[in-house]
Amino acid sequence: MAANLKSDIEAYVINKVREKREQQNLSQSELAVRLNVSNGFIGQAESSKSPTKYNLNHLNQLAIIFDCSIKDFIPEKPLK
C-alpha cells in the first residue's frame, strides 16, 4: 500500500479546508451535513490513510459555506 494516498496539492487543499472548518468551530459531521456528503466523508478526506478527497464541486460549495473564495483553498504558486 502506498504511503502517500494524496498528492501534495490534494493534501494542501484538504488542510486549508480543515483550517476553515476549525476556525468556524464546525465538527466534521456538521460540515458533512452542510456539504451534503456522508457523515464519514470529511474524516476520510482529512485522513492521510484514505484516498478520499474534495473535487471542484465540493470546493465551490465549501467556498459558499465558508463565505470565501475558492482561491482560498488553492496555493498561490504551484507546489513542487
C-alpha positions in Angstrom: 0.0 0.0 0.0 1.3 3.4 -0.9 2.4 5.6 2.0 1.0 8.8 0.4 -2.6 8.3 -0.8 -2.9 12.0 -1.6 -0.7 14.2 -3.7 0.9 17.3 -2.2 -1.7 19.6 -3.8 -4.6 17.4 -2.6 -3.1 17.5 1.0 -2.7 21.3 0.8 -6.4 21.8 -0.2 -7.6 19.4 2.5 -5.5 21.2 5.1 -6.9 24.6 4.1 -10.5 23.2 4.3 -9.7 21.8 7.8 -8.3 25.2 8.9 -11.5 26.9 7.8 -13.6 24.3 9.4 -11.8 24.6 12.7 -11.8 28.4 12.6 -15.6 28.3 12.4 -15.8 25.6 15.1 -17.6 23.2 12.9 -17.3 19.4 13.6 -16.6 17.1 10.7 -20.3 15.9 11.0 -21.6 19.5 10.8 -19.6 20.2 7.7 -20.7 16.9 6.1 -24.3 17.9 6.6 -23.7 21.4 5.1 -21.7 19.9 2.2 -24.4 17.2 1.6 -21.9 14.3 1.9 -21.9 11.2 4.1 -21.1 11.6 7.7 -17.7 9.9 7.4 -16.6 11.7 4.2 -14.9 14.7 5.9 -13.0 12.4 8.3 -11.9 10.3 5.4 -10.8 13.4 3.4 -8.8 14.6 6.4 -7.2 11.3 7.0 -3.8 10.5 5.4 -4.8 6.9 5.3 -7.7 7.4 3.0 -7.7 8.3 -0.7 -10.9 10.4 -0.3 -10.5 14.0 -1.4 -12.5 17.0 -2.4 -13.5 17.7 -6.0 -14.2 21.0 -7.7 -17.9 20.9 -6.9 -17.0 20.4 -3.2 -14.6 23.3 -3.3 -17.3 25.6 -4.8 -19.8 24.5 -2.2 -17.2 24.9 0.6 -16.5 28.5 -0.6 -20.2 29.2 -0.2 -20.3 27.6 3.2 -17.3 29.5 4.5 -18.1 32.7 2.6 -14.8 32.8 0.9 -13.2 32.4 -2.5 -12.3 29.0 -4.0 -8.8 30.5 -4.3 -8.5 30.4 -0.5 -8.1 26.6 -0.8 -5.5 26.7 -3.6 -1.8 27.7 -3.2 -0.8 30.9 -4.8 2.1 29.3 -6.6 2.4 25.7 -7.9 3.7 23.1 -5.5 7.0 21.4 -6.5 
